[in-house]
Amino acid sequence: MTLQDLYQILLVAGVVLLASIAAARAAHRLGLPSLLLFLGVGVLVGEDVFGLHFDNAALAQSLGTAALAVILVEGGLTTQWSDVRRLLLPAGVLATAGVALSVLVTAAGAHWLLGMDWHLALLLGAIVSSTDAAAVFAVLRALPLPQKVTGLLEAESGFNDAPTIILVLVFSTAAADLPGPVHIVGNLLYQLVVGALLGLAIGRLGAAALRHIALPATGLYPLATVGFGIVAFAAGGAAGASGIIAAYLSGLVLGNARLPHRAATRSFAEGAGWLAQIGLFVMLGLLVTPNELPAAVLPAVIVGLVLLLAARPVSVLVCLLPFRLPWREQAFMSWAGLRGAVPIVLATFPIVAGVQDADRLLNIVFVLVVLFTLVQGPSLPAMARLLRLTRADALRDVQVETAPLDLLDADLLTLTVPDRSRLHGVAVFELRLPSPTVLTLILRDGTTLVPRPDTVLRAGDELLLITTPEVRDAAERRLRAVGRRGKLARWFGETGDPLHRTPAD
């Protein structure tokens, strides 16, 4: 490669990157998941349009798996442990037993409706049965949903990549005979347990190291934090375990540890996650051949409908039955099983393993992801409203780039007072927020005011609060309790538990 070739490659890569960032902005304004436009950029740059040739499935598999590791580290770093800790058991059941049920139902549909042999049908079921972490993190965090629903979906999407990857690898390498269930379960348990232990251990090691080692530059802390996540991913893979689950859990431990420069670390991780998503989706768009996709539309629609209307609802209903979740939340979770990059990356595994008709699987999976992301992604806000899950009083994180909040180790939150909330009519001093939580600003009818202790809140007010990680949970509980039962919430036994609503509600 000459220096001139390097310049041309960097020029093309830079233009594609900027075009993808512009596509992300357009997708946000149109209410579409960004992955669709990233895939579109890859298809446009590919051999059938602009002529860039790329058909190396092995390279796509390797780069795609590495990109998934970065995405999952970022997902772990930006997930609040307090949101998911009480949801680990249902999320774990969904990520294992739920995946198995979804694989079986989808495979049965592909076998009976499309005439696929069982080996190929099981492969297809395993490839498309995982919810995508990048898609879930991007879409759900913008919706004012109950904390329980968002936390459960985020935890499930972070955990279920590992079981599906294991199943795809098992079915891809079993070209002649399918392995027995004992072999599959044993392999699954080993990879999950060892991967989880490695992820937790490396996350704790990284947190201890970053607390006690003074680095010479602020920018090194985000690099070191993400670096520990990548080390966990590589260590899991080297041990023959799941590097994906190790990467996510190490990120979860590091993201919830009291580390210096948390805001900078989170911003860097999100930037790295976006870069990984852009590169991954553009590469996968390059991998497909557009003139082969029309033949895959009908099979993709059939399999997608089986997955959306049968496999996902059955797995959610069966797995969450012991946990007694309201039917509205189960219905939303069934609809919110978003697919994204993971299934397309997994579709490269059978190609690399030399499975017959694997190219057909790639085309079906690509079309399925595009079509059903178009259906599910934009419809999630409407589905949440239809099921009456949207919460106007949901607290949202506000990301601030200035240094003082990071130096003070503070969190900035906003809260909108709903129409029928008991917060209406409560004076600021009657909130009795835990110290040092402060209500700093109120946006009312398009104007801002600095609240005094006797300022009375009104429905529609948007409140700006500053708190610290130590008391954030207590502050949220107090606001939730007052919103439910008024300023005398404690006298009524209202604790503000996010997973429990009193009969009076």
N, C-alpha and C positions, 0 to 999 in steps of 0.2 A: 504494500500500500504506500503510495506516494503522499507527500504533504498536501498536494492538490486534492487527492481523493479524500483525505481527512477533512479538508475545508468543506468539500461538497457534502460529506456525510453530516458534519456539524450544522451546515446551513439547512439541510433538509430536516434534521432532527429539531433544530430551533424553530423553524417555521411550523412543523407539525405540533410542537409543544404549545406555541402561541395560539395556533388555530384551535387546539383542544381546550385551552383555557378560555378562549372566546366562546367555544361551544358550551363549556360549563356554565358560563354566564347566561347564554341564550336558553339553555335547558332550565336553569333556575327560574327565569322570567316566564317560561312557558309551562312550568310545573311538571317538567319531565325529568326522570332520572338521568344524570349526566352520562352514565355508561352508554346510553343509546347513541348519543352524538359522538362519543369517543370511538365506539365501534364504527360509526359512519365515516369518521375521518380515516380510520384504517382501511375500510373498504374503498374509499375514494383514492387513497394513495396507492392501492394495490394494483396488480398486473392488469385487471380488466378495465381500469379507468386511467390512472396516471402512469401505470406501467412498472411500478416497483414490485419485483418478484420476491416472494418469501413463501417457502413451503416446507421449512425445516421443523417438523413436529417435535423432534427431540429437543431442539433449542427452545422452542416455544414452551415445552413442558418445564424445562429447567428454569428459564427466566420467569415463567408464570408462577411456579411454586415459590421462588424467591420473592416475587412481588406480593404474593399472598402473605408471606411471613411479615413483610413490612406493614401491610394493611392491618394484620391482626395485632402486631405490636402496638400500632397506633390506636386500634380499637381498645386494647387493654389499658393503655395509658390514659385514655379519655373516658373510661367507664368508672362511675362512682361505686365503690365497694358497698356503700350503704344502700344503694339501689338494688343490688343483686344478691346480697348475702343470704337473705331469707328466701331467695328464689332458686338457690343452687340445686335443690333436689328436683323440683319440677322441670327446671331447665336441663338437668342431666338426663332425666327420663325422656324428655322430648328429643334430646340430641342423640340418644342411643336407641331405645325401644321405638321412639317415634320415627327415626330414620329407617329402622328395619321394617316397620309396618308400611311406611311410604314406599320403600323399595319393592316390597312384595305386591302391593296393590297396583303400583305403576307398571311393574313387570307383567302382571297378569293382564292388564289392559292392553299393553303392547303386544303380548303373545296372542290374545284372543281377537283383538280388533285389527291388528296389522299383520298377523301371521308370522311374527318374528319367532325364531327358535328361542328356547328358554335362556340359553347362555347370553345371547345378544340382548334379550329383553331385560334380564337381570342387570346387565351392564348399563343399559339405558336408565333403568330405575335408580341404580346407585348414583349415576352421574347427575341426575336432575333432582334428587331428593333432599339436597342440602340447601337451607336458606343462606343467602349470601351476606356476609358480615358487612362488606362495604356498602351494599345497597341499603341494608337495614339501618346502619349507623347514619347514613346520609339522609334518609327519608324520615325516619321516626323521630329523630332528635329535633326536627323542625315542627312537629305536631304537639299540641298541648294535650297529651294523653295521660291517663292515670300512671303513676310511677310504677305500679305493679306490672302493667301491660308492657310498657317500654323496657323495663328491666328484664322481664322474662324473655322477650324477643331478642334483646341484645345478648343476653347470656346464652340463649339457645344458638344464635347465629355464630357466636364465638366458639362454642364447643362442638357444633355438629360437623364442622369441616373435617375434623380428624377421623371420625367413624366412616364418613363417606369416602374419603381418600383411601382408607384401609380396604373398604369393600371393593372399590374400583380396582385397586392394585391386585387384590385376590382374584377377582373375576377376570382381569386382563391377563394374568399369568397362567390362569387355568384354561388354556385354549382347548384342551382335550376333555378333561373331566373336571367337574365342579368339586371343590373340596367339601368335606363333610362339615356339618354345623359345629362340631366340637373344635375342629381346627380353626374355623372362622372366629368363634367366640374366644378361644384361647389367644389367638393373634390379636384380636381387638382389645382384650383386657390388658395384655402385656403392653401394647403400644400406648393405650390411654393412661394406664397407671404409671408406667415409667416416664412417659412424656410429661405428665402432670407433676410428678415429683421433681423432675429436673427443672421444669419451669418455675416452680415455687422456690426451689433451693437457689437457683441462679438469681431470681428476682430478689430474694432476701439478701443474698451476698452482694448484689449490686446496690441495694438500698443502704446496707451497712457501709460499703466502701464510699459511696458518694456523700454520706453524712460526715465522714471522718477524714476525707482527703480533700485538701484545698487545691483546686485546679487553678492554673495561672490565668485563665480567661473564661468569661461567662459563657461564651459559645461552646466551650468544651463539655459543659454539663449536659445539654441536650444530646450531643453526639455520644457521650458515654452512656446515657440512659438508653437510647435506641440501640447502641452497640451491645449492651447486656441482653436485650431482647433477641438480637440476631445470634448472639452466642448461644442462647437457650435453644433457639430453633436448630442451629447446626449441631449442638450436643445431642438433642433428641434424635435427629436423623442419624448421627453417627452411632448411636446406641441401638439402632434398629427400632426406635420408638417413634412416637408422633412428634415431629418438630413443630407442627402447627399448634397443637394444644400447649406445648412448652412455650412457644412465642407469645401466645395470648395470655397465659397465666403469669409469665414473667412481667409482661407489660402491665397487667392488673395489679401485681404487687408493687411495682415501681411507681405506677401512677397514683397509688393511694398511700405511699410512704411520705413522710415529712422531709422532702428533699429541697435543697436550695434551687432557686430560679425555676419554680414550677411552671409559671406562665410561659417563659421562654421555651421550656422543654415541650410543653403542650403545643405551642405554635410550630416548633420545628417538626414535631412528630406528625402534625396534621399536614404540613407541607410535604413531608416525605411520603405520607400516605396518599396524598393527591398525585404526586409524581409517579408513585407505583401504580395507582389506578390508571392514570393516563397512558403510561407505557404499556401496561398490561392489555387494556382494551384496544389500543391502536394496533398492537402486535396481533391480537386475536382477530381483529378486523382484516389485517393483512393475510392471515392464515387461510381464510375461507376464499373460495372461488365463487364470485357472485352468480355466474351463469349456471352453477349447479344448484343454487338455492331454491328456485321455483319448484323443483321436484320434491323438496323436503317440506313444503308448506302444509300439505294435508296431513302427513304423519305427525308433524310438529303440533298442529292444532289438536289432533285426536289425543296425543299423549299429554299435551298441556291441559286439556279439559279433564282428563282422568286425574291428573295430578292436582289441579285446582279444586275440582268439585267432588273428588272421592278420596284420593290418597291423603292429602293434607288434612281435610276435615276428620277423617277416620283416625289418623294418628293423633291429632290434637284431642279429640273426644276421648279416646281410649286412654291416652297417657295422662291427661289431666283430670280424669274422673275421680281418682282418690283425693284430689286437692280441692274439689268443690268450687271451682271458679265459676262465676256467673256466665250464663250462656252468651251474653253480649260480648264479653271479653274473649271467650272461646271462638265465637264467630269472627271477630276481628282478627284474632291470631291466625285463623285458618286462611283468611283472605290476604294477610300480610306476609305470607311465606314467600318473600321476594327471591328471585333467582338473578344471578349476575355473572361475574367473572368465573366463579368457582366451577360451575358446570362446564363452561367452555374449556377451561384449563384441564379439567378431568377428562374431557373428550379426547385430549391428545394422548392420554395414557394407553388406551387400546391400540391407537395408531402406532405408537412406538413399540408396543409389544407384538405387533404383527397380527392382530385379531382380524379375521375376515370381515369385510363390510364395515370396518371402523370409520372409513371416510364418510360413509352414509350417516353414521351416528353423529359425527361432528356437524354435518349440515343440519340434521334434525335438531340438535341441541342449540345451535346458533339461532335458527329461526324461532324455536320455542322461547328462548330467552328474550329475543327482541320483541316478539308479538305479545307475550304475556307481561313483560315489563311495561309495555305501552298500555296494557289493560289495567294492571294492578297498581302501578306506581301513582299515576295521576288520580286514581279513584280512591286512594286511602283517606284523604281528608273527608270526602263525601261519605265514605263508609263509616268513619269514626262519628260523624255527625248523625248519620242514620241510626246507628246503634247507641246514640246518646252517650258516647265516651269522651267527647271533647270537653275539656275543662278550661273555662276562661280564667280560673284562678291558679293555673299551673305555674309553678316557679320555673324560670328559665335562666340558665347561665349566661352571663354577658362577658365576652372576652375583651379584655382591655390590654392594650399594648404598653401603657405607661408603667414605669418602674415602681412607683410607691406601693401599689397593691401587692406586687410580688415581694417587695422588701418587707411589708407588713404581714405577709402571709394571709391576705384577706381575699374573700370571695365577694363578687358583685352580683346581685340578684334583682330581677324585676318581677312584679306581681300585679296583675290586673284584678280589680275588685269586681266580681260578677254582679249581675242585676239583683239576684235574690240572696246574696251573701249577707251573713250577719256582721260582716265587717262594716257594712253601711251603717253610719251613725255612731261608730266607735271613735272616741278621741285617741290621739296618738299615745298619750300617757297611759291609757287604759289597755293598750296592747301588751304592756309589761314584757317586752322582748328581753331575752337573756343578754346580759352584758357580755361583750361590747357591741352587740348588734345595734345598728343605728338606721333609722329611716331618714334618708338624706334629701329626698326630692319627691315631689308629687306632680305628675302631669295630669291636668284637669281641663277638659274642654279646649284643648289646643294651647293652653298656657301652663307655665311651670310656676310652682311656688315652693318655698322652703318651709317645711312644716314646723309649727311650734307645738309644745306639749298639748295645748288645748285645741289644735286643729282637728276637725271632725272629718273622717273619711266618708267618701260618697261612692256609690256604685259607678263604675266606669273609670275610676281613678287608676292611673298606672303608678305604682310605687317603686322607688329605687332604694334598695337596701344594701348596706355593707355589713358583712359579718366575718367570722373566722371559721376555719374548718372545724375547730373544736366544738363550737356552739351552733354550727349551721343546722344540724339535724334538730336541735332543740328549738331553734328559731322557726324552722319550717313547721314543726309540730304545733307551736304556739299559734302561728298564723292560721294554720289549718283548723285548729280547735276553735279559735274565735270566729272564723268564717262559718263554722258549723253551728255553734251554740251561743255566740255572742261573748261579751266581755266577762260573763260569769261562767265560762266554759268549765273551769275547774270544779265549781260547785255542782255541776251536772255530771261529773265524772268523765268529761270529754278530754282525751289525751292527745288528739290529733294524729292518731295512728294512721299512716297512709293506706294500710291494708284493711282497715276496718271503718265502717260507717255506722253511726248510732241509729237506732230505730227512728228517731225524730227527723232524720234526713230523708 
